[in-house]
Amino acid sequence: MKFVFLSIFLVVSWQPFHKSGRDKHLLSRSALYDKIKGGWTGQVIGVTYATEVQASASRESGIGENVQWSDGYQLSTFNSDPDAYDDVYIDLTFLEAIREFGVEVTPKKLAESYLLATYDVNHGCRSARYNLQKGMSPQRSGYWLNNPHADDSDFLAHADFIGLMFPGLPQSAAQLSQKVGHLMSYGDGYYGGLYVATLYSLAFVSNSPQNIIEEALHAIPSKSNFFQTVKYAVEQYHQYPYAWDRALAQFQRKWSKKFGCPERLIGEEDADAKINASYITLALLYGEGDFDKTLQIIKAMNRGDGNVATVAGILGVMNGYEKIPVQWKQGIDEIEALPFHHSTLSLADACDITFRQALSMVENAKGRITKDQIVIARQTPSPAKLERSFEGHYPKEIRNLADATLTDRLDFEFEGIGFVLRGAAPAPESDEIVLAELYLNNKYIEVVEIPLNRKHWRPELVWKFQLPHDIYTVSLRPLKKDSTTSVKLSELVVYDVTGD
């Protein structure tokens, strides 16, 4: 009988919803605030848990074998490793812009707020910041031809705040997701954040991880690689309902191939959005809504600290702050009024701003608010427009350049349809920009600008995609030969129509 049920689920659950909305959902004001506080606090707890500043074990704590959690632990981590909370304070950058301009904020205003931020970033966020600094449109800065990290999980890690503002309103959340997400992502990278924002939104009106995952997938176009990847993870859960490690092993066996991110093609950690979304999905399914169990599963997977924060935040919404186990909330009262690093906002501020925005969003979406009760006119997710990044591009070769420098002319040859040349800035405090001419088969292409300041540089120094398959000679020729401004090179990544 169980097999029959699962088979029906797999056939039926992927069909699109035909209704534009669902029934009304009732929440008290205090319940809505409790869920919003649970979402923000869950993220903070998740970051702290994943960071593991204290390495000694505490099996008796009920929290996990690698963390000694006490009243002072949360505050200690908050103060000693403030940059660990980037999954929170980057969200707060956009939240501050929305507090000032509302959810109708333009992509330009969001980009301006992002450019004023003082924190360091990586992957798609770093490339996007470079593009924006050069004057590129905010809706093009995440596009894959402009950003080699377009499919990375940047937006996935920074979409939590969107879902928290749109309780039971995933269609409305998608409108803001489109503006924020395309600053740093495209295609599967964009879908990663859209999926997370939708999960948060649905967690306000459902207590079932399985239900919110099933419904959130309807926000993703079924022909996308993202949809197919996460769907496969769900299928493995039903194949091995009591063994998350077996499901994870099966998933990785099929999806172990490295994808777009040129930085994470080497090593264990995967930056791809669809892969990380699948880890989040598996943890939520196997955790069955239990905060302890879910966090220990996602941490045991060892697949990204940001994923721990995301699942903790989603469960914080689903269960509410008051139902987060007491041991996890130890020390939250000590930090909730403290501004996060690189932000003027505290945890308490984030909850208050989000609560006010959520009330406004409920009213805008034809809901009703009384003195004591909130009536949400529930929305059903609709599939986003199909976007594809790096279609037909597969990493074929990673060539170690042994920390060569761009002191003089650099020439190399490759066979394929694209390449990414990676390097590092040697002078983090310098305002100097190294200029080099790029030639392809002895044909001048452009002048490449390589800022040395860490706040402006990008590890991908130059790249080209969508070339006809051929053997190419690439030449990078500095316009100024000066050993003090040489750029260190690290890898050459070659793409072709097949990764074999």
Long-range contacts (C-beta under 8 A, 24 or more apart in sequence): 6-238, 9-238, 10-235, 10-238, 13-214, 14-217, 14-222, 14-231, 16-218, 16-222, 16-383, 17-215, 17-218, 17-380, 17-381, 19-380, 20-379, 20-380, 21-377, 21-378, 21-379, 21-380, 22-378, 22-379, 22-380, 23-378, 24-367, 24-375, 24-376, 24-377, 24-378, 25-168, 25-204, 25-205, 25-375, 25-376, 25-378, 26-373, 26-374, 26-375, 26-376, 27-167, 27-204, 27-373, 27-374, 27-376, 28-372, 28-373, 28-374, 29-372, 29-373, 29-374, 31-320, 32-167, 32-204, 32-355, 32-358, 32-359, 32-374, 33-351, 33-355, 34-320, 34-321, 34-322, 35-167, 35-203, 35-204, 35-316, 35-317, 35-318, 35-320, 35-321, 36-164, 36-317, 36-351, 36-354, 36-355, 36-358, 37-316, 37-320, 37-321, 37-351, 38-315, 38-316, 38-317, 38-318, 38-319, 38-320, 38-321, 38-322, 38-323, 38-324, 39-160, 39-163, 39-164, 39-200, 39-203, 39-313, 39-314, 39-316, 39-317, 39-354, 40-88, 40-164, 40-313, 40-316, 40-347, 40-350, 40-351, 40-354, 41-316, 41-321, 41-324, 41-329, 41-332, 41-336, 41-347, 42-309, 42-312, 42-313, 42-314, 42-315, 42-316, 42-317, 42-324, 43-87, 43-88, 43-160, 43-309, 43-310, 43-312, 43-313, 43-316, 44-74, 44-85, 44-88, 44-309, 44-332, 44-335, 44-347, 45-74, 45-295, 45-312, 45-316, 45-324, 45-328, 45-329, 45-332, 46-87, 46-295, 46-305, 46-308, 46-309, 46-310, 46-311, 46-312, 46-313, 47-84, 47-85, 47-87, 47-88, 47-305, 47-308, 47-309, 48-73, 48-74, 48-77, 48-78, 48-84, 49-295, 49-299, 49-308, 49-312, 49-328, 50-299, 50-305, 50-308, 50-309, 51-77, 51-81, 51-84, 51-305, 53-77, 53-80, 53-81, 61-327, 62-292, 62-325, 62-327, 63-292, 63-327, 63-328, 64-295, 64-296, 64-299, 66-299, 69-327, 69-328, 69-330, 69-331, 70-330, 70-331, 71-330, 71-331, 71-334, 72-331, 72-334, 73-330, 73-331, 74-330, 74-331, 74-332, 74-334, 74-335, 75-331, 75-334, 75-335, 78-335, 78-338, 82-340, 82-341, 83-119, 83-120, 83-341, 84-305, 85-340, 85-341, 86-119, 86-121, 87-157, 87-158, 87-160, 87-305, 87-306, 87-309, 87-310, 88-309, 88-340, 88-350, 89-119, 89-340, 89-341, 89-342, 89-343, 90-117, 90-119, 90-121, 90-125, 90-157, 90-158, 91-158, 91-160, 91-161, 92-161, 92-340, 92-343, 92-345, 92-350, 93-117, 93-342, 93-343, 94-158, 94-161, 94-180, 95-161, 95-345, 95-350, 95-353, 95-354, 96-343, 96-344, 96-345, 98-165, 98-176, 98-353, 98-357, 99-353, 99-357, 103-165, 103-175, 103-176, 103-357, 103-360, 103-361, 105-179, 106-179, 107-137, 107-138, 107-139, 107-179, 107-182, 107-183, 108-138, 110-138, 110-179, 110-180, 110-183, 111-138, 111-141, 111-183, 114-183, 117-342, 118-342, 119-341, 119-342, 120-454, 120-455, 122-263, 123-149, 123-152, 123-153, 123-154, 123-261, 123-263, 123-271, 124-149, 124-150, 124-152, 124-154, 124-155, 124-184, 124-185, 124-189, 125-154, 125-158, 125-184, 126-458, 126-459, 127-184, 127-458, 127-460, 128-154, 128-183, 128-184, 129-456, 130-451, 130-456, 130-457, 130-458, 132-183, 133-456, 134-449, 138-179, 138-182, 138-183, 139-182, 141-182, 141-183, 141-184, 142-181, 142-182, 142-183, 142-184, 142-185, 142-186, 142-189, 142-190, 143-182, 143-186, 144-186, 144-187, 144-260, 144-389, 144-390, 144-465, 145-465, 145-466, 147-184, 147-185, 147-186, 148-260, 148-261, 148-262, 148-420, 148-460, 148-463, 149-184, 149-189, 149-260, 149-261, 149-262, 149-263, 149-271, 149-460, 150-185, 150-186, 150-187, 150-189, 150-260, 150-389, 150-390, 151-185, 151-186, 151-187, 151-188, 151-189, 151-259, 151-260, 151-261, 151-272, 151-273, 151-274, 151-389, 151-390, 152-185, 152-189, 152-260, 152-261, 152-271, 152-272, 152-273, 153-189, 153-192, 153-271, 153-272, 153-273, 153-276, 153-277, 153-304, 153-306, 154-184, 154-185, 154-189, 154-193, 155-180, 155-181, 155-184, 155-185, 155-189, 155-190, 155-192, 155-193, 155-194, 155-273, 156-189, 156-192, 156-193, 156-195, 156-196, 156-273, 156-276, 156-277, 156-306, 156-310, 157-306, 157-309, 157-310, 158-184, 158-193, 159-192, 159-193, 159-194, 159-196, 159-197, 159-200, 160-196, 160-197, 160-200, 160-309, 160-310, 160-313, 161-350, 161-354, 162-193, 162-197, 162-200, 163-196, 163-197, 163-198, 163-199, 163-200, 163-201, 163-203, 163-317, 164-200, 164-313, 164-317, 164-354, 164-358, 165-354, 165-357, 165-358, 165-361, 166-197, 166-201, 166-358, 166-361, 167-201, 167-204, 167-205, 167-358, 167-361, 167-362, 167-376, 168-201, 168-202, 168-204, 168-205, 168-376, 168-378, 168-379, 169-201, 169-361, 169-362, 169-365, 169-376, 169-378, 169-379, 170-197, 170-198, 170-201, 170-202, 170-215, 170-216, 170-219, 170-379, 170-380, 170-381, 171-379, 171-380, 171-381, 171-382, 172-361, 172-364, 172-365, 172-379, 173-197, 173-198, 173-200, 173-201, 174-198, 174-219, 174-381, 174-382, 174-384, 178-384, 185-273, 186-387, 186-389, 187-224, 187-226, 187-387, 187-388, 187-389, 187-390, 188-224, 188-225, 188-226, 188-272, 188-273, 188-274, 188-389, 189-273, 189-389, 190-384, 190-387, 191-220, 191-221, 191-224, 191-226, 191-227, 191-273, 191-274, 191-277, 191-384, 191-387, 192-226, 192-273, 192-274, 192-276, 192-277, 193-273, 194-219, 194-220, 194-384, 195-219, 195-220, 195-226, 195-230, 195-277, 196-277, 196-280, 196-310, 196-314, 198-381, 199-280, 199-284, 199-314, 200-313, 200-314, 200-317, 202-381, 203-314, 203-315, 203-317, 203-318, 204-317, 204-376, 205-376, 205-378, 206-318, 207-289, 207-318, 207-319, 208-289, 209-284, 209-285, 209-287, 209-288, 209-289, 209-318, 210-285, 212-284, 212-314, 212-318, 213-281, 213-284, 213-285, 215-380, 215-381, 216-381, 218-380, 218-381, 218-382, 218-383, 219-381, 219-382, 219-383, 219-384, 220-383, 220-384, 221-383, 221-384, 221-385, 221-386, 222-383, 223-386, 224-386, 224-387, 224-388, 225-274, 225-388, 226-273, 226-274, 226-277, 229-255, 229-274, 229-275, 229-277, 229-278, 230-274, 230-277, 230-278, 230-281, 232-278, 233-278, 233-279, 233-281, 233-282, 234-281, 234-285, 236-282, 237-281, 237-282, 237-285, 237-286, 244-282, 244-283, 244-286, 244-297, 244-301, 247-282, 247-286, 248-279, 248-282, 248-301, 251-278, 251-282, 257-499, 258-395, 259-390, 259-395, 260-389, 260-390, 260-393, 262-395, 262-420, 262-422, 262-460, 262-463, 262-491, 262-493, 263-422, 263-459, 265-395, 265-398, 265-493, 266-398, 266-491, 268-302, 269-303, 269-304, 270-303, 270-304, 276-303, 276-304, 276-306, 276-307, 279-303, 279-304, 279-307, 280-307, 280-310, 280-311, 283-307, 283-311, 284-311, 284-314, 284-315, 287-311, 287-315, 289-315, 289-318, 289-319, 291-315, 291-316, 291-319, 291-323, 291-324, 291-325, 291-328, 292-325, 292-328, 295-328, 390-465, 390-495, 392-417, 392-497, 393-417, 393-418, 393-465, 393-495, 393-496, 393-497, 394-495, 394-496, 394-497, 394-498, 394-499, 395-493, 395-494, 395-495, 395-499, 396-494, 396-495, 396-496, 396-498, 396-499, 396-500, 397-492, 397-493, 397-494, 398-491, 398-492, 398-493, 398-494, 399-491, 399-492, 399-493, 399-494, 400-490, 400-491, 401-489, 401-490, 401-491, 401-492, 403-488, 403-489, 403-490, 404-488, 404-489, 405-483, 405-486, 405-487, 405-488, 405-489, 406-434, 406-436, 406-450, 406-461, 406-476, 406-478, 406-486, 406-487, 406-488, 406-489, 407-478, 407-481, 407-482, 407-483, 407-486, 408-478, 408-481, 409-475, 409-476, 409-477, 409-478, 410-475, 410-476, 410-477, 410-489, 411-473, 411-474, 411-475, 411-476, 412-473, 412-474, 412-492, 413-471, 413-472, 413-473, 413-474, 414-471, 414-472, 414-474, 414-492, 414-494, 415-469, 415-470, 415-471, 415-472, 415-494, 415-496, 416-467, 416-469, 416-472, 416-494, 416-495, 416-496, 417-465, 417-466, 417-467, 417-468, 417-469, 417-495, 417-496, 417-497, 418-463, 418-464, 418-465, 418-466, 418-467, 418-494, 418-495, 418-496, 419-463, 419-464, 419-472, 419-474, 419-492, 419-493, 419-494, 419-495, 420-460, 420-462, 420-463, 420-492, 420-493, 420-495, 421-460, 421-461, 421-462, 421-463, 421-474, 421-476, 421-489, 421-491, 421-492, 422-459, 422-460, 422-461, 422-489, 422-490, 422-491, 422-492, 422-493, 423-450, 423-459, 423-461, 423-487, 423-488, 423-489, 423-490, 424-457, 424-459, 424-487, 424-488, 424-490, 425-450, 425-451, 425-452, 425-453, 425-454, 425-457, 425-487, 426-452, 426-485, 426-486, 426-487, 426-488, 427-452, 427-453, 427-485, 428-452, 428-453, 428-454, 429-453, 430-485, 432-485, 434-478, 434-480, 434-485, 434-487, 435-478, 435-479, 435-480, 436-476, 436-477, 436-478, 436-479, 437-475, 437-476, 437-477, 437-479, 438-462, 438-474, 438-475, 438-476, 439-474, 439-475, 439-476, 439-477, 440-464, 440-472, 440-473, 440-474, 440-475, 441-472, 441-473, 442-473, 442-475, 447-479, 448-476, 450-487, 452-485, 452-487, 459-490, 461-487, 461-489, 465-495, 469-496, 469-497
